[in-house]
Amino acid sequence: MKLDVNLKEHSYPIYIEQGLLNKVSVYIAQCFQGKRIIIISDDNVFPHYGQALLRALKEYECHFIVLPHGEKTKDFQGLSHIYKQLLDFKTTRSDLIVALGGGVIGDLVGFVAATYLRGIPFVQIPTSLLAQVDSSVGGKVAVDLPQGKNLVGAFYHPRLVLIDPDVLNTLPTRYINDGMSEVIKYGCIKDKALFAQIRKAGSFAALKKNSTDIIYRCVAIKKTVVEQDPFDKGERMLLNFGHTLGHALEQFYGYERESHGEAVAIGMYCITRLAEAQNLSAKGTAETIKELLLAYDLPITSHTAFSKLQASLQLDKKFLDGSLHLILLKEIGTSYIYQSDIHFFKHLEQV
């Protein structure tokens, strides 16, 4: 399966195919005519897929950098280490960087590619469900600050995204669930039929035979939204349903407790419950989301006092012109941007 993200000079293809990892050189040759490739991965993913990727790229001169896994790697200390390694390899703008990993690696490596030598081409090979359905597409690259997630970043698009659903076979159950949170998000904001399909299946095991199609549908939604709003000033904000509270929760616990998908799941349920109470979402929407999240072993609360999250919320990237742009649902499959402020959450005692 192939999708093209149409962004004029920044356009790029996305390929989704089982077994694709073993023939990546065929696709990379379409967008890269150089000889040297730097693979950047983490210590969870590289032991599984690093050697397979190196074999698939045997006609190139390859070097690799393996980073510690986890969100804490996505900071300025991690950046410094990567820049030094790239300099040690004498990396130039005629070389290619490949991001092999989940959302953390994709975001971090994309930021490195955007900033090293003022820009070097890169390719995304996402290995987590979350990265395959969401973060590898759209050109958002970033690092975290202690005050919040993704507060330093850029829009820098890959030359190519290569998605192999087979790599999900080694993903721990928790991180399958983590990715399912983003799949559920797409159903909530744009695709009622996808939501119904996920609900009917009731588990990833039941969905797995259709994983290529599920990934394709999510990526197709994101592609369309990104083409309409490349710089996240309007329609693209809809992709952040659940993220306002989710990011605040991640930051408060230092990225050590809830995973990204778990935090987003909590955010989706909590904000919809508040929206219903204010007659901004159809009655029963929050309960429907709750039932689906629980079916996929995702949390709906972290038992955290809302007051503890307010400082992070004030730094949300969707604060524009003095208003917090919240993403709400009219009903399942239909989302909209609602301009409010921190008082929207006044009746929320805990998240």
N, C-alpha and C positions, 0 to 999 in steps of 0.2 A: 504494500500500500504506500502511496506517495501523496504528500500534501506540499503545496508551495506557499510560503509566506510571502506575499507580494508587497514589498516596501521599496519599490524603485531600485536604487543602487544598493540597497541593503537587503534585497530579497534573498531567500535561501530555501532549499528543499528539506523536507522531513521524510525519512523513510522508516516505515514500521514493518518489520518482517522477522519471523522466527528464524533463528540461526544466522542472523545478519552479522553478528560479531565475528564470525569466521571468514567473512569476505569484505571487511571494511575497506580494504585498499581499493577495491573496484569503485566505491563511492567517493573515497577521498581523492582519487585521481581526477575526478570530475571538477574539483574545485581547488586543487593544490598541485602545482607543478614543481615544487621544490624537492629537496632531498632529505631534509632533517626534520624529525618530529620529536617533540617533548611531550611525554605522557605524564599527566599529573593525576594521582589517585589517592586513596587512603588505605590504611592498614587493615580494613575490613574487606574492601573490594579487590585490591590488587592481588592478594593471594588466590582469589577465586578466578579472576579473569585477566590479570596482567600478562601472564605468559601466552595465553591464547591470543591476546591482542598483539603482542610482540611478534608472534608467529605469522599472524595475518598481515603484518606490516614489514615483513622480512626484507622487502626490496628497498626500504628506507633505512637511513641511519637514525636509530631511535635511542633516546635517553628517557629516563623516568625519574619522577619525584614522588615519594610515598609519604603522605602526611598522616598525623594521628586523626582518627575518625571523630566526628562529633562537632556540634555547633561552636564549641570553644576554639576550634581551629580557625574559624572565620573572623579573625580579628587582625589588627595591625602587626602583631608579633608573627602571626602566620605568614602575612604578606612579606615581611622582611626576609624570612627564610627562603621563600620561593624566589624572590628577586635575586638573592645571592646565588642560588643554584642555577638560575637561568644565566647569570653572568659567568659562572664557572663553566657552563656548557658553551659559552660564547654564542648564545642564542641571538639571532638577528631577525629583522623583519621579513626575511625571505624564508624563515622557518615556520612551522605550524605547531600550535599547542593543542593537545587533545585532553579534554576533561572526561575522565572515566570515574564515575561515581554518582552519588545521589545529589540532593539539592544543595547541600553545603559545598561540596566540591564544585558543582556547576556554577554556583554564585561566586565563589571565591576565585576560581580559575578564570571565569569570565571577566572579573574585575582586574585580575593580573593581566590578562590579554589586552584589556582596554587601556591599561596604563603603562605597561612595560614598553619602553621605546616609543611612547605615545600611540601604541596600537600595533598588535601583531595578530594575524588570523588564528582563529581557533574553531574547533569542532566539539560538539557536545555528544557524548555517548552516555546517556543516563542509565543508571543501573538499579534505581529504586522505583517503585510504582509512583510515588509522589513526583519524582523528577520526570518520569516518562509522561505523565498526564498533565503536568503543569510547569514546573520551574525551568525545564530545559528549553522551553519555547517562549519567545517574546522579547528576549534581549535585556531583561532586567538582571544586572550583575551588582554585587554589593558585598560589603563587610559590615560587621556589627560594631557598635560602640557599647561601653558599659551601660549607657543610659537607654539603649533600645536597639532593636533589630533592624538591620539593613538601612541604617541612617546615613551611611556613606556609600554612594554607588553611582552607577551610570547606566545609560542605555547603549549596549554594545552587542550587536547580533552575531551569532556564529555563522560560519560559512555553510554549515551543514549540521543536521541533527539526525543521529542514527539510533533507532530504538529497537532493541531486540527483546521481546517479551520473555524469551527463554531464560534470561538472566534472573528473572524473578523467582526461579526455582530455588535459589539459595538464600532468598530474603527471609529473615526471621518473621514469624507470624505477627509480632507487634508492628513491624514496619510495613507489612501488607495492609494491616488495619490502618496504619498511619496514612498510606496512600489512598485507601478507600475513603477517607475523610474528604480528600480533594475531589474524588470521583462523585461522591454524594453532593458536594458543593456545586459541581457543574449541573447535576440534575436539578438542584434547588433553584439555580439562577436562570437556567436557559433551556432545560430539556426535561420536560415532564415525563416523556416516554422513557428516558434513561433512568430517571428516579424510579419509575414503576418497575423497570426491568431489574434494577438492583434490589428493590423491595421484594419482588417475587422470588428471586434467587435465594436471598436470605443469608448467603455466605460467599466468601471469595472462592471457596472450593467449587461451588456450583457455578460461579461466573467464569472460572478459569478457562474453560474451553472456548469462551468468547472474549478472552483477554485482549487479543489484537483489535477486535472491533470496539471494545470498551475504550481502549487507549486512543484509537482513531477518533471516536466521537468526541472525547474530551479535548484532544488536540485540535480538532476541527473547530470547536467552539472558540478555543483560545486564539487560534489563527485569525478567525473572522473579527474578533474583538480587537486584537492587536492591530490589524490592518486599518480598522476604523479609527483607532485612538492609540498611536504608537507611543505617546509620551505620558499616558496615564493621567490625563486631565479631565476625562469625562467617562465615556462608556466603559473603558477598561477598569475603572474602579469597581465595577460589579464583580470582578474576579476576586475581590478582597472580602467577600461575604464571610463573616465569622472571624476575620483576621484582626479587626480592631482590638477586640478583647483577647484574642488568641496570642497576638504578639506581646501584649502587655503581660500576659500570664507567663509566657516563656521568659521574658526579660526578668520578671520579679524573682523567678526561681533559678536565675543564672543558667538557663538552658539545660538544667540537670534533672528536671522532674518530668513534666509533660513533654512529649515529642511535639513537633510542629502540627502534625495532623490531629493529635489528641487535643491540643490547645484550640485549634480551629473548630473542632467538633463542639467543644464547650462553648466557644464564641457563637457558633451558628444557633445553638439551642437557646442560649441566654438572650441574645439580641432579638430573636424571634418571639420569645416569651414576652419581652418588654414591648415589642411592637404590637403584639396582639392586645396587650393590656391598654394600649393607647389607640386602639382601633386603626392601626396602620398595616396590619396583616390580617388575612382571613382567619376566623376562629378555627381552631383545630390544627393550624399549620405547625405550631411548636410541638404538639403532641405527636404528629406524624413524623417529624424530624427526630424527635426523641426515640421513638420506637425503632426507627431505622438505625440510628447510631448505636443503640444498645444491641441490636441484632448483629452488628459488625464489631462488637466488643470495643466500642469507643465510649469515652466518658461523656457525661453531660454536666458534670460539676467538678470543681477541684477543691471545694470547701475553703475558698480563699475570700477573706473580707474584701469587698469592692474597694474600700478606702485605701488598701495597700497598692492598688493598681492605678490610681488616679494620676500619679506623677508620670508614669509611662504613657498613659493615654493622651496627656497634653502634648506629647512629642509625636503623635501619630501623623504619618505623612499625608493623611487625608484632611488635615486642618488646612483649609484654603480660605483666604479673605475673611478670617475670623470665625468661620463655621467649620464644624466637624461634619464631613460628608460620610454619613452612615449608609451601609448597604442593607436594605430590607427586602422582604418578599411581599408582594401582593398576595401571592399564593405559590404553591410549589410550581416551579418552572418559569415564574415571572418575577423579576427583581427590579429594583429601582434605587436611585440615589436620593437620600433624604437629608436635607441640611438641618443640623441641630447643633447642640453643644453638649458639654459634659452633664448638663442637667437632665438629658435624656435618660441617664442611668440612675436617677435619684432614688428610685424604688428598688434598686438592685442591691440587696444586702450582701450577697456573696456570689462569686463566680465559680 
